[in-house]
Amino acid sequence: MRDYLTSRGVEASRMRTISYGKERPVAVCNDISCWSEPPLGPIPGCVPAHISTSYVERSNLTLRMSSKRFSRLSNGFSKKLEPHCAAVSLYVAHYNLCRVHESLRSTPAMALGIADRVWTIGDLLDAALATQPIDPVVTAPDRRKLFTVVQGGKGES
């Protein structure tokens, strides 16, 4: 890639190479035993016999059906990554903290012992807004609201 960019006129001093492969490998061998464990070690409470791609596929389907951020031809489609990540995070928090699941008869967070009660939407919004800066930053659409309308314009007597 470096050779291609320099051939197109990009100075080599403006580039640096970041690689996470050979410098910091996850495993040093090439056989299947290297990939039998997760890269960060065993997952606590995980029973290998219960691992199935069906759970992941169902989770993906639930997320796609519940959030229109993934539907390209809808009003809720995310064009930028930051709002998309915020919307998905809010959905996942609601799914795990606020929504009582029929099969569990509680929220997943309560079933795991992470939460002691079912959160309300207000609790979730308070927690989400607590991570935001207190002073809002004036953006372009907000600047338009600062203009005043002059009375007595065209068409008025």
C-alpha positions, 0 to 999 in steps of 0.5 A, a space after each residue: 500500500 505504501 508503494 502504491 501511495 508513493 507512486 501516486 505522489 503521497 510523500 512517504 514521510 506523511 505515512 506510517 504503518 500500523 500492524 497488529 498481526 506479526 508484531 502482536 500476534 494473538 497466537 504463535 502457532 498455525 494449527 487448529 489448537 491456537 483458535 480453539 480458545 477465545 483470544 482473551 482467554 476462556 469466557 466465564 460461565 460459558 459452557 462450550 456445549 451451549 455455544 451455537 451460531 443460532 443464538 448470534 443469528 437470532 440476536 442479529 435478526 432481533 436487532 435488525 427487526 427492532 431498529 430501523 437504523 439498519 433499513 436503508 430505505 427508511 427514515 431512521 437509516 443512519 448515514 453517519 457512524 456516531 449516531 448509529 452507534 449511539 442508537 444501537 447502544 441505546 437499543 441494547 441497553 433497553 433490551 437488556 435493562 428495561 425489557 422483561 423477556 417472556 422466557 426469563 420472566 425478568 430482564 437479562 441484566 436481572 437474570 445475570 445479577 447485573 441489575 436489581 430491578 427493571 429499569 424504566 425508560 426514564 432511568 435509561 435516559 438519565 443514565 444515557 444523558 449523564 454521559 453527555 456534556 452539560 453545556 450543549 455545543 451550538 451546531 449549524 441547525 441551532 445557529 439558524 434558530 438564533 436569527 430573529 424575524 423582522 416585522 413589517 416585511 414584504 406584504 405587510 402594511 
